[in-house]
Amino acid sequence: MIRVILLQGGSRYRREQRDDAPELVDYDGVTYSLRAGPRTPQPTDHAWEAVAVYAPDEFNEEEFQEMYETARLQVEELNLKY
């Protein structure tokens, strides 16, 4: 299984479990593109599933980086070592 993080903008995000990590995912009428991963984090106090990060397809790389940094405050998976 892959832990999928959909960055929705600002501090909004959605976490899902999937069997795959396609290039594009549709959710609530929005197309999200794969921006990072899937990668498996280094173990901490427990083993982690692979993580894939998505953002709305219309966001450019700079906007994605800003969303990613904002989301790091709430999304534990974005702060793990890979």
DSSP file with accessible surface (Angstrom, degrees, kcal/mol):
  #  RESIDUE AA STRUCTURE BP1 BP2  ACC     N-H-->O    O-->H-N    N-H-->O    O-->H-N    TCO  KAPPA ALPHA  PHI   PSI    X-CA   Y-CA   Z-CA
    1    1 A M              0   0  111      0, 0.0    49,-0.7     0, 0.0     2,-0.4   0.000 360.0 360.0 360.0 152.4    0.0    0.0    0.0
    2    2 A I  E     -Ab  18  50A  24     16,-3.1    16,-2.4    47,-0.1     2,-0.7  -0.969 360.0-134.7-121.1 132.4    1.0    3.6   -0.6
    3    3 A R  E     -Ab  17  51A  59     47,-3.3    49,-2.4    -2,-0.4     2,-0.5  -0.793  26.3-158.1 -85.6 117.4    0.1    6.5    1.6
    4    4 A V  E     -Ab  16  52A   0     12,-3.3    12,-2.7    -2,-0.7     2,-0.6  -0.866   7.4-162.8-103.2 128.3   -1.1    9.3   -0.7
    5    5 A I  E     -Ab  15  53A   0     47,-2.8    49,-3.1    -2,-0.5     2,-0.7  -0.959   2.8-162.1-111.3 118.1   -1.1   12.9    0.4
    6    6 A L  E     -Ab  14  54A   0      8,-3.2     8,-1.8    -2,-0.6     2,-0.6  -0.899   9.2-151.8-100.5 108.1   -3.2   15.3   -1.6
    7    7 A L  E     -A   13   0A   3     47,-3.1     6,-0.2    -2,-0.7     3,-0.1  -0.734  15.7-179.3 -80.3 122.8   -2.2   18.8   -1.0
    8    8 A Q  E     -     0   0A  39      4,-2.3     5,-0.2    -2,-0.6    -1,-0.1   0.481  50.2 -79.0-105.3  -4.9   -5.2   21.0   -1.5
    9    9 A G  E >  S+A   12   0A  13      3,-0.8     3,-2.2     1,-0.3    -1,-0.3  -0.094  94.6  12.6 115.0 143.9   -3.9   24.4   -0.9
   10   10 A G  T 3  S-     0   0   50      1,-0.3    -1,-0.3    -2,-0.1    61,-0.1  -0.366 132.3 -30.0  59.6-131.9   -3.1   26.4    2.3
   11   11 A S  T 3  S+     0   0   66     -3,-0.1     2,-0.3    -2,-0.1    -1,-0.3   0.299 110.6 114.0 -99.8  11.4   -3.2   24.0    5.2
   12   12 A R  E <   +A    9   0A 154     -3,-2.2    -4,-2.3    -5,-0.0    -3,-0.8  -0.651  35.3 148.1 -86.6 137.8   -5.8   21.7    3.6
   13   13 A Y  E     -A    7   0A  69     -2,-0.3     2,-0.4    -6,-0.2    -6,-0.2  -0.966  32.7-141.4-156.4 166.6   -4.8   18.2    2.6
   14   14 A R  E     -A    6   0A 101     -8,-1.8    -8,-3.2    -2,-0.3     2,-0.4  -0.998  10.5-150.8-136.2 140.5   -6.3   14.7    2.3
   15   15 A R  E     +A    5   0A  96     -2,-0.4     2,-0.3   -10,-0.2   -10,-0.2  -0.937  22.5 169.1-113.7 132.1   -4.7   11.4    3.2
   16   16 A E  E     -A    4   0A  38    -12,-2.7   -12,-3.3    -2,-0.4     2,-0.4  -0.936  30.7-129.9-136.0 161.3   -5.6    8.2    1.4
   17   17 A Q  E     +A    3   0A  81     -2,-0.3     2,-0.3   -14,-0.2   -14,-0.2  -0.942  34.7 171.2-109.4 132.4   -4.4    4.6    1.0
   18   18 A R  E     -A    2   0A  69    -16,-2.4   -16,-3.1    -2,-0.4     3,-0.0  -0.958  41.4-135.0-138.0 160.2   -3.9    3.3   -2.5
   19   19 A D  S    S+     0   0  138     -2,-0.3     2,-0.3   -18,-0.2    -1,-0.1   0.649  92.4  21.1 -84.1 -19.2   -2.5    0.3   -4.2
   20   20 A D        -     0   0   82    -18,-0.1   -18,-0.1    -3,-0.0     0, 0.0  -0.852  65.2-133.6-141.1 174.0   -0.7    2.4   -6.8
   21   21 A A        -     0   0   23     -2,-0.3     4,-0.1    17,-0.0    13,-0.0  -0.695  30.7-171.1-133.5  79.6    0.5    6.0   -7.5
   22   22 A P        -     0   0   40      0, 0.0    12,-0.1     0, 0.0     3,-0.0  -0.210  36.0-110.5 -68.4 164.6   -0.6    7.0  -10.9
   23   23 A E  S    S+     0   0  137      1,-0.1    11,-2.4    10,-0.1     2,-0.4   0.852 103.1  31.9 -63.2 -36.7    0.7   10.2  -12.5
   24   24 A L  E     -C   33   0A  96      9,-0.2     2,-0.4    30,-0.1     9,-0.2  -0.972  64.6-175.3-127.3 142.4   -2.8   11.8  -12.2
   25   25 A V  E     -C   32   0A   9      7,-2.5     7,-3.6    -2,-0.4     2,-0.5  -0.999  14.8-146.1-133.7 135.2   -5.6   11.4   -9.6
   26   26 A D  E     +C   31   0A 117     -2,-0.4     2,-0.3     5,-0.2     5,-0.2  -0.884  23.7 167.2-102.4 132.8   -9.0   13.0   -9.7
   27   27 A Y  E >   -C   30   0A  53      3,-2.6     3,-1.9    -2,-0.5    -2,-0.1  -0.958  68.2 -14.2-146.2 125.7  -10.7   14.0   -6.4
   28   28 A D  T 3  S-     0   0  135     -2,-0.3     3,-0.1     1,-0.3    -1,-0.0   0.868 128.0 -52.8  51.2  40.1  -13.8   16.1   -6.0
   29   29 A G  T 3  S+     0   0   81      1,-0.2     2,-0.4     0, 0.0    -1,-0.3   0.546 115.9 113.2  78.8   5.9  -13.5   17.3   -9.6
   30   30 A V  E <   -C   27   0A  47     -3,-1.9    -3,-2.6    27,-0.0     2,-0.5  -0.925  61.4-137.4-112.5 136.0   -9.9   18.4   -9.3
   31   31 A T  E     -C   26   0A  51     -2,-0.4    26,-3.1    -5,-0.2     2,-0.4  -0.818  20.4-164.6 -92.8 126.0   -7.0   16.7  -11.1
   32   32 A Y  E     -CD  25  56A   8     -7,-3.6    -7,-2.5    -2,-0.5     2,-0.3  -0.900   5.0-149.5-109.7 139.7   -3.9   16.2   -9.0
   33   33 A S  E     -CD  24  55A  13     22,-2.9    22,-1.7    -2,-0.4     2,-0.3  -0.839  26.9-103.4-109.9 148.5   -0.5   15.3  -10.4
   34   34 A L  E     + D   0  54A  29    -11,-2.4    20,-0.2    -2,-0.3     3,-0.1  -0.492  43.2 167.0 -67.7 124.8    2.2   13.3   -8.7
   35   35 A R  E     +     0   0A  53     18,-3.2     2,-0.3     1,-0.4    19,-0.2   0.659  61.7  16.7-114.1 -25.8    4.9   15.6   -7.4
   36   36 A A  E    S- D   0  53A  30     17,-1.6    17,-2.9     3,-0.0    -1,-0.4  -0.980  89.6 -58.1-152.5 137.7    7.0   13.4   -5.1
   37   37 A G  E     -     0   0A  30     -2,-0.3    15,-0.2     1,-0.3     2,-0.1  -0.368  18.2-133.1  88.2-166.4    7.4    9.7   -4.6
   38   38 A P  E     +     0   0A  58      0, 0.0     2,-0.3     0, 0.0    -1,-0.3   0.408  63.0 152.1 -74.5 139.8    6.4    7.2   -4.0
   39   39 A R  E     - D   0  51A 127     12,-2.0    12,-3.0    -3,-0.1    -3,-0.0  -0.981  43.5-123.9-135.1 150.5    9.2    6.7   -1.6
   40   40 A T        -     0   0   94     -2,-0.3    10,-0.2    10,-0.3     9,-0.1  -0.819  28.2-133.0 -97.6 121.5    9.6    4.7    1.6
   41   41 A P        -     0   0    6      0, 0.0     7,-0.4     0, 0.0    41,-0.3  -0.303  29.2 -96.6 -67.3 156.8   10.6    6.7    4.7
   42   42 A Q        -     0   0  104     39,-3.1    39,-0.2     1,-0.1     0, 0.0  -0.441  53.8 -92.6 -66.5 145.9   13.4    5.4    7.0
   43   43 A P        +     0   0  105      0, 0.0     4,-0.2     0, 0.0    -1,-0.1  -0.279  47.2 174.5 -61.1 144.6   11.9    3.6   10.0
   44   44 A T  S    S-     0   0   76      2,-2.1     3,-0.0    -3,-0.1     4,-0.0   0.106  74.3 -32.9-113.4-121.7   11.3    5.6   13.1
   45   45 A D  S    S+     0   0  143     -2,-0.1     2,-0.3     1,-0.0     0, 0.0   0.520 139.9  15.5 -78.8  -4.2    9.6    4.0   16.1
   46   46 A H  S    S-     0   0   88      0, 0.0    -2,-2.1     0, 0.0     2,-0.2  -0.967  93.6 -88.4-156.0 166.0    7.7    2.0   13.5
   47   47 A A        -     0   0   81     -2,-0.3     2,-0.3    -4,-0.2    -5,-0.1  -0.520  40.4-145.1 -78.8 148.7    7.9    1.1    9.8
   48   48 A W        -     0   0   20     -7,-0.4     2,-0.1    -2,-0.2     3,-0.1  -0.874   9.2-123.8-114.3 149.0    6.2    3.4    7.3
   49   49 A E        -     0   0   68     -2,-0.3   -47,-0.1     1,-0.2   -10,-0.1  -0.417  49.7 -78.5 -76.9 164.0    4.5    2.7    4.0
   50   50 A A  E     -b    2   0A  19    -49,-0.7   -47,-3.3   -10,-0.2     2,-0.4  -0.296  49.7-142.4 -61.2 149.2    5.7    4.4    0.9
   51   51 A V  E     -bD   3  39A   4    -12,-3.0   -12,-2.0   -49,-0.2     2,-0.4  -0.959  17.0-174.1-121.9 135.3    4.5    8.0    0.6
   52   52 A A  E     -b    4   0A   0    -49,-2.4   -47,-2.8    -2,-0.4     2,-0.5  -0.989  11.8-151.8-126.8 137.0    3.4    9.8   -2.6
   53   53 A V  E     -bD   5  36A   5    -17,-2.9   -18,-3.2    -2,-0.4   -17,-1.6  -0.940  13.2-175.1-115.5 131.3    2.6   13.5   -2.7
   54   54 A Y  E     -bD   6  34A   0    -49,-3.1   -47,-3.1    -2,-0.5   -20,-0.2  -0.880   4.9-175.9-121.5 152.7    0.1   15.1   -5.1
   55   55 A A  E     - D   0  33A   0    -22,-1.7   -22,-2.9    -2,-0.3   -47,-0.1  -0.956  46.9 -72.6-140.4 157.8   -0.9   18.7   -5.8
   56   56 A P  E >   - D   0  32A   5      0, 0.0     3,-1.8     0, 0.0   -24,-0.3  -0.241  45.1-125.9 -52.0 136.7   -3.5   20.2   -8.1
   57   57 A D  T 3  S+     0   0   86    -26,-3.1   -25,-0.1     1,-0.3   -27,-0.0   0.779 105.0  62.7 -59.8 -28.3   -2.2   19.9  -11.7
   58   58 A E  T 3  S+     0   0  139    -27,-0.3     2,-0.3     2,-0.0    -1,-0.3   0.635  83.1  96.5 -77.4  -9.3   -2.6   23.7  -12.4
   59   59 A F  S <  S-     0   0   53     -3,-1.8    -4,-0.1     4,-0.1     2,-0.1  -0.619  70.2-137.7 -81.0 136.3    0.0   24.6   -9.7
   60   60 A N     >  -     0   0   86     -2,-0.3     4,-2.5     1,-0.1     5,-0.2  -0.256  33.0 -92.3 -82.6 178.1    3.5   25.2  -10.9
   61   61 A E  H  > S+     0   0  106      1,-0.2     4,-2.6     2,-0.2     5,-0.2   0.888 125.1  51.6 -62.4 -40.2    6.6   23.9   -9.1
   62   62 A E  H  > S+     0   0  137      2,-0.2     4,-1.9     1,-0.2    -1,-0.2   0.928 111.4  47.3 -64.3 -43.2    7.1   27.1   -7.0
   63   63 A E  H  > S+     0   0   77      1,-0.2     4,-2.3     2,-0.2    -2,-0.2   0.902 111.1  52.5 -65.1 -38.8    3.4   27.0   -5.9
   64   64 A F  H  X S+     0   0    6     -4,-2.5     4,-3.0     1,-0.2    -2,-0.2   0.931 107.0  51.8 -61.4 -45.5    3.8   23.3   -5.0
   65   65 A Q  H  X S+     0   0   84     -4,-2.6     4,-2.5     1,-0.2    -1,-0.2   0.899 109.9  49.4 -60.2 -39.8    6.9   24.0   -2.9
   66   66 A E  H  X S+     0   0  112     -4,-1.9     4,-2.2     2,-0.2    -1,-0.2   0.925 112.4  47.4 -64.4 -43.9    5.0   26.7   -1.0
   67   67 A M  H  X S+     0   0   14     -4,-2.3     4,-2.6     2,-0.2    -2,-0.2   0.907 111.4  52.1 -62.1 -42.1    2.1   24.3   -0.4
   68   68 A Y  H  X S+     0   0   39     -4,-3.0     4,-1.6     2,-0.2    -2,-0.2   0.938 110.0  47.5 -61.0 -48.4    4.5   21.6    0.7
   69   69 A E  H  < S+     0   0   99     -4,-2.5     4,-0.4     1,-0.2    -1,-0.2   0.904 113.3  48.4 -62.8 -40.6    6.2   23.8    3.2
   70   70 A T  H >< S+     0   0   64     -4,-2.2     3,-1.2     1,-0.2     4,-0.2   0.926 111.3  50.3 -64.2 -43.0    2.9   25.0    4.7
   71   71 A A  H >X S+     0   0    2     -4,-2.6     4,-2.6     1,-0.2     3,-2.1   0.759  90.9  78.7 -69.8 -23.3    1.6   21.4    4.9
   72   72 A R  T 3< S+     0   0   84     -4,-1.6    -1,-0.2     1,-0.3    -2,-0.2   0.786  84.0  64.8 -57.9 -26.0    4.7   20.2    6.7
   73   73 A L  T <4 S+     0   0  157     -3,-1.2    -1,-0.3    -4,-0.4    -2,-0.2   0.778 119.1  21.3 -67.0 -25.2    3.3   21.7    9.9
   74   74 A Q  T <4 S+     0   0   97     -3,-2.1     2,-0.8    -4,-0.2    -2,-0.2   0.658 108.6  75.3-115.6 -23.4    0.4   19.3    9.9
   75   75 A V    ><  -     0   0    0     -4,-2.6     3,-1.5     1,-0.2     4,-0.4  -0.823  56.7-165.5-104.7 104.4    1.4   16.3    7.8
   76   76 A E  G >  S+     0   0  113     -2,-0.8     3,-2.0     1,-0.3     4,-0.3   0.861  84.6  63.5 -56.4 -39.4    3.8   14.0    9.6
   77   77 A E  G >  S+     0   0    1      1,-0.3     3,-0.9     2,-0.2    -1,-0.3   0.778  94.5  61.1 -59.8 -27.2    4.8   12.1    6.5
   78   78 A L  G <  S+     0   0    4     -3,-1.5    -1,-0.3     1,-0.2    -2,-0.2   0.615 103.1  51.6 -77.2 -10.0    6.3   15.3    4.9
   79   79 A N  G <  S+     0   0   79     -3,-2.0    -1,-0.2    -4,-0.4    -2,-0.2   0.375  86.0 108.3-105.4   1.7    8.8   15.6    7.8
   80   80 A L  S <  S-     0   0   25     -3,-0.9     2,-0.4    -4,-0.3   -36,-0.0  -0.386  73.0-112.1 -77.8 159.2   10.2   12.1    7.7
   81   81 A K              0   0  154    -39,-0.2   -39,-3.1    -2,-0.1    -1,-0.1  -0.745 360.0 360.0 -90.1 138.4   13.7   11.2    6.4
   82   82 A Y              0   0   71     -2,-0.4   -43,-0.0   -41,-0.3    -1,-0.0  -0.789 360.0 360.0-116.3 360.0   13.8    9.2    3.2
